[in-house]
Amino acid sequence: QLETLEQEEQERLELRTHPVEKMTHMVSHQHGMTVTKTLQEGEAKPQCWSFSYGRDDLRGLLPEGASLLLLRVLAFRWAVPPGLIFPTINSEGQLCTSSY
């Protein structure tokens, strides 16, 4: 019965010509969840995208933080139940599935 209320992820790549910074912010609300992606390359103006998903679409959602925890539990138990599939949000902020 655990639920993700909010999650923030930040990634920064240091390249010789310019740094690239990617940020993802997920926040749960009454009707579902909003995912905001931000990309900034060097000194350019940041690009921002936002996606909203309804509660029914997110039932069983496994965001990246929870996925890492699940992988550790599965590794500890040395077992993966057959057909273990969860809805997740990919690096572009789109809803997809993750299979183990």
LUMTI-231816 format. One record per residue: residue in one letter; x, z, y of N, C-alpha, C in turn; residue number from 1; chain. Coordinates in nm, 4 decimals. Layout:
! LUMTI-231816
- A:X:Z:Y:X:Z:Y:X:Z:Y:NUM:A
...
//
This chain:
! LUMTI-231816
- Q:0.0805:0.0000:-0.1196:0.0000:0.0000:0.0000:0.0855:0.0000:0.1270:1:A
- L:0.2122:-0.0377:0.1146:0.2985:-0.0439:0.2322:0.2664:-0.1684:0.3140:2:A
- E:0.2816:-0.1579:0.4447:0.2509:-0.2690:0.5335:0.3569:-0.2783:0.6421:3:A
- T:0.4001:-0.3989:0.6738:0.4958:-0.4187:0.7825:0.4198:-0.4133:0.9140:4:A
- L:0.4579:-0.3192:1.0005:0.3940:-0.3076:1.1313:0.4698:-0.3877:1.2358:5:A
- E:0.6026:-0.3862:1.2245:0.6852:-0.4598:1.3197:0.8225:-0.4806:1.2573:6:A
- Q:0.8799:-0.5969:1.2844:1.0144:-0.6268:1.2338:1.0849:-0.7151:1.3352:7:A
- E:1.2112:-0.6861:1.3569:1.2912:-0.7669:1.4480:1.4201:-0.8063:1.3776:8:A
- E:1.4583:-0.9304:1.3949:1.5783:-0.9844:1.3302:1.6572:-1.0627:1.4346:9:A
- Q:1.7881:-1.0437:1.4332:1.8722:-1.1140:1.5299:1.9949:-1.1685:1.4577:10:A
- E:2.0290:-1.2928:1.4891:2.1446:-1.3597:1.4291:2.2225:-1.4270:1.5413:11:A
- R:2.3528:-1.4101:1.5407:2.4359:-1.4709:1.6449:2.5553:-1.5389:1.5787:12:A
- L:2.5747:-1.6659:1.6129:2.6871:-1.7438:1.5623:2.7816:-1.7708:1.6786:13:A
- E:2.9059:-1.7353:1.6620:3.0058:-1.7607:1.7656:3.0770:-1.8915:1.7324:14:A
- L:3.0455:-1.9945:1.8070:3.1096:-2.1237:1.7899:3.2046:-2.1462:1.9068:15:A
- R:3.3036:-2.2295:1.8886:3.4021:-2.2517:1.9948:3.3398:-2.3044:2.1231:16:A
- T:3.2480:-2.3983:2.1095:3.1896:-2.4592:2.2284:3.0839:-2.3713:2.2939:17:A
- H:3.0023:-2.3063:2.2137:2.9000:-2.2165:2.2686:2.8381:-2.1330:2.1569:18:A
- P:2.7955:-2.0099:2.1902:2.7295:-1.9263:2.0888:2.5849:-1.9716:2.0666:19:A
- V:2.5342:-1.9440:1.9478:2.3947:-1.9721:1.9134:2.3329:-1.8389:1.8731:20:A
- E:2.2216:-1.8061:1.9356:2.1543:-1.6805:1.9060:2.0106:-1.7090:1.8640:21:A
- K:1.9713:-1.6532:1.7475:1.8355:-1.6691:1.6960:1.7739:-1.5304:1.6843:22:A
- M:1.6518:-1.5173:1.7335:1.5813:-1.3903:1.7248:1.4409:-1.4139:1.6703:23:A
- T:1.3962:-1.3230:1.5864:1.2611:-1.3272:1.5315:1.1981:-1.1907:1.5526:24:A
- H:1.0783:-1.1903:1.6060:1.0055:-1.0656:1.6248:0.8685:-1.0815:1.5607:25:A
- M:0.8368:-0.9927:1.4676:0.7080:-0.9942:1.3990:0.6349:-0.8661:1.4356:26:A
- V:0.5100:-0.8772:1.4754:0.4320:-0.7577:1.5076:0.2906:-0.7727:1.4508:27:A
- S:0.2474:-0.6673:1.3839:0.1145:-0.6640:1.3245:0.0134:-0.6229:1.4315:28:A
- H:-0.1062:-0.6801:1.4245:-0.2134:-0.6424:1.5158:-0.3446:-0.6437:1.4393:29:A
- Q:-0.4522:-0.6128:1.5072:-0.5835:-0.5969:1.4443:-0.6249:-0.7168:1.3592:30:A
- H:-0.5942:-0.8378:1.4022:-0.6410:-0.9580:1.3322:-0.5370:-1.0188:1.2388:31:A
- G:-0.4154:-0.9674:1.2367:-0.3110:-1.0220:1.1505:-0.1729:-0.9935:1.2027:32:A
- M:-0.0936:-1.0990:1.2231:0.0441:-1.0807:1.2667:0.0853:-1.1979:1.3552:33:A
- T:0.1675:-1.1671:1.4545:0.2243:-1.2695:1.5409:0.3751:-1.2715:1.5198:34:A
- V:0.4291:-1.3910:1.5009:0.5732:-1.4112:1.4825:0.6236:-1.4903:1.6024:35:A
- T:0.7243:-1.4385:1.6698:0.7845:-1.5076:1.7836:0.9298:-1.5378:1.7515:36:A
- K:0.9666:-1.6649:1.7596:1.1038:-1.7106:1.7339:1.1654:-1.7532:1.8665:37:A
- T:1.2899:-1.7123:1.8896:1.3622:-1.7516:2.0095:1.4976:-1.8064:1.9678:38:A
- L:1.5369:-1.9185:2.0273:1.6651:-1.9821:1.9997:1.7348:-2.0084:2.1322:39:A
- Q:1.8576:-1.9609:2.1430:1.9364:-1.9887:2.2628:2.0714:-2.0432:2.2199:40:A
- E:2.1038:-2.1617:2.2721:2.2308:-2.2266:2.2424:2.3136:-2.2310:2.3701:41:A
- G:2.4239:-2.1581:2.3696:2.5122:-2.1551:2.4859:2.4406:-2.1048:2.6086:42:A
- E:2.4589:-2.1758:2.7192:2.3980:-2.1366:2.8463:2.2612:-2.2020:2.8693:43:A
- A:2.2141:-2.2788:2.7723:2.0847:-2.3481:2.7860:1.9703:-2.2475:2.7939:44:A
- K:1.8607:-2.2920:2.8504:1.7414:-2.2099:2.8592:1.6908:-2.1794:2.7181:45:A
- P:1.6534:-2.0545:2.6885:1.6047:-2.0210:2.5539:1.4778:-2.0980:2.5191:46:A
- Q:1.4675:-2.1397:2.3935:1.3476:-2.2047:2.3411:1.2695:-2.0986:2.2647:47:A
- C:1.1382:-2.0979:2.2814:1.0561:-1.9939:2.2205:0.9338:-2.0560:2.1524:48:A
- W:0.9014:-2.0085:2.0328:0.7844:-2.0513:1.9563:0.7104:-1.9270:1.9102:49:A
- S:0.5806:-1.9360:1.9018:0.5012:-1.8236:1.8549:0.3979:-1.8740:1.7546:50:A
- F:0.3801:-1.7985:1.6464:0.2858:-1.8322:1.5403:0.2004:-1.7096:1.5119:51:A
- S:0.0733:-1.7281:1.4891:-0.0152:-1.6171:1.4519:-0.0781:-1.6468:1.3170:52:A
- Y:-0.0899:-1.5423:1.2360:-0.1474:-1.5547:1.1026:-0.2528:-1.4466:1.0837:53:A
- G:-0.3617:-1.4817:1.0152:-0.4702:-1.3873:0.9884:-0.4355:-1.2933:0.8740:54:A
- R:-0.5056:-1.1820:0.8676:-0.4812:-1.0807:0.7631:-0.4961:-1.1382:0.6220:55:A
- D:-0.5959:-1.2234:0.6001:-0.6172:-1.2803:0.4663:-0.4973:-1.3652:0.4227:56:A
- D:-0.4374:-1.4403:0.5160:-0.3212:-1.5237:0.4838:-0.1988:-1.4398:0.4504:57:A
- L:-0.1935:-1.3176:0.5024:-0.0746:-1.2340:0.4879:-0.0852:-1.1289:0.3781:58:A
- R:-0.1941:-1.1307:0.3041:-0.2092:-1.0304:0.1975:-0.0922:-1.0410:0.0998:59:A
- G:-0.0179:-0.9304:0.0859:0.0982:-0.9283:-0.0021:0.2253:-0.9800:0.0632:60:A
- L:0.2238:-0.9982:0.1968:0.3403:-1.0514:0.2681:0.4667:-0.9726:0.2366:61:A
- L:0.5748:-1.0449:0.2130:0.7035:-0.9835:0.1855:0.8040:-1.0344:0.2891:62:A
- P:0.8162:-0.9652:0.4041:0.9136:-1.0084:0.5043:1.0563:-0.9835:0.4557:63:A
- E:1.1543:-1.0343:0.5290:1.2929:-1.0310:0.4838:1.3436:-0.8904:0.4514:64:A
- G:1.3124:-0.7932:0.5349:1.3574:-0.6562:0.5091:1.3039:-0.6022:0.3782:65:A
- A:1.1746:-0.6255:0.3510:1.1135:-0.5798:0.2265:1.1682:-0.6577:0.1070:66:A
- S:1.1998:-0.7850:0.1279:1.2562:-0.8673:0.0207:1.3914:-0.8129:-0.0250:67:A
- L:1.4740:-0.7716:0.0697:1.6041:-0.7135:0.0337:1.5865:-0.5864:-0.0486:68:A
- L:1.4903:-0.5032:-0.0107:1.4631:-0.3811:-0.0851:1.4135:-0.4140:-0.2260:69:A
- L:1.3212:-0.5106:-0.2367:1.2701:-0.5504:-0.3679:1.3818:-0.6042:-0.4572:70:A
- L:1.4708:-0.6861:-0.4023:1.5823:-0.7391:-0.4812:1.6701:-0.6274:-0.5361:71:A
- R:1.6915:-0.5248:-0.4573:1.7722:-0.4102:-0.5054:1.7027:-0.3365:-0.6188:72:A
- V:1.5715:-0.3180:-0.6072:1.4958:-0.2515:-0.7127:1.4980:-0.3353:-0.8401:73:A
- L:1.4755:-0.4657:-0.8283:1.4785:-0.5534:-0.9464:1.6165:-0.5543:-1.0113:74:A
- A:1.7212:-0.5551:-0.9308:1.8575:-0.5522:-0.9863:1.8837:-0.4204:-1.0586:75:A
- F:1.8367:-0.3106:-1.0013:1.8555:-0.1797:-1.0637:1.7848:-0.1721:-1.1986:76:A
- R:1.6674:-0.2322:-1.2065:1.5884:-0.2295:-1.3309:1.6290:-0.3377:-1.4292:77:A
- W:1.7119:-0.4312:-1.3878:1.7560:-0.5431:-1.4713:1.6369:-0.6214:-1.5261:78:A
- A:1.5309:-0.6342:-1.4461:1.4121:-0.7052:-1.4944:1.3365:-0.7661:-1.3764:79:A
- V:1.2838:-0.8853:-1.3989:1.1979:-0.9511:-1.3007:1.0690:-0.9879:-1.3729:80:A
- P:0.9560:-0.9314:-1.3290:0.8294:-0.9666:-1.3939:0.8027:-1.1170:-1.3805:81:A
- P:0.7465:-1.1794:-1.4846:0.7177:-1.3230:-1.4765:0.6130:-1.3522:-1.3700:82:A
- G:0.6284:-1.4650:-1.3018:0.5308:-1.5080:-1.2026:0.5280:-1.4239:-1.0762:83:A
- L:0.6406:-1.3647:-1.0405:0.6485:-1.2802:-0.9216:0.6609:-1.3691:-0.7973:84:A
- I:0.5485:-1.3875:-0.7263:0.5421:-1.4760:-0.6100:0.4755:-1.4004:-0.4951:85:A
- F:0.5354:-1.4109:-0.3757:0.4821:-1.3451:-0.2576:0.4743:-1.4425:-0.1418:86:A
- P:0.3759:-1.4230:-0.0515:0.3808:-1.4987:0.0732:0.4945:-1.4422:0.1589:87:A
- T:0.5619:-1.5281:0.2307:0.6709:-1.4865:0.3182:0.6746:-1.5789:0.4390:88:A
- I:0.7595:-1.5491:0.5328:0.7728:-1.6314:0.6523:0.9145:-1.6868:0.6538:89:A
- N:0.9271:-1.8202:0.6590:1.0592:-1.8825:0.6510:1.1342:-1.8725:0.7843:90:A
- S:1.2535:-1.9276:0.7883:1.3392:-1.9156:0.9068:1.2827:-1.9869:1.0292:91:A
- E:1.1868:-2.0768:1.0097:1.1222:-2.1454:1.1224:0.9962:-2.0730:1.1692:92:A
- G:0.9601:-1.9633:1.1001:0.8412:-1.8883:1.1379:0.7140:-1.9343:1.0691:93:A
- Q:0.7258:-2.0253:0.9729:0.6096:-2.0792:0.9013:0.5817:-1.9992:0.7756:94:A
- L:0.4551:-1.9847:0.7433:0.4141:-1.9155:0.6217:0.4447:-2.0013:0.5001:95:A
- C:0.5075:-1.9434:0.3992:0.5400:-2.0133:0.2751:0.5376:-1.9115:0.1608:96:A
- T:0.5856:-1.9477:0.0420:0.5912:-1.8533:-0.0695:0.7342:-1.8348:-0.1148:97:A
- S:0.7575:-1.7190:-0.1729:0.8885:-1.6856:-0.2282:0.8691:-1.6456:-0.3739:98:A
- S:0.9440:-1.7105:-0.4635:0.9343:-1.6832:-0.6070:1.0611:-1.6142:-0.6544:99:A
- Y:1.0449:-1.5209:-0.7462:1.1607:-1.4499:-0.8025:1.1733:-1.4816:-0.9489:100:A
//
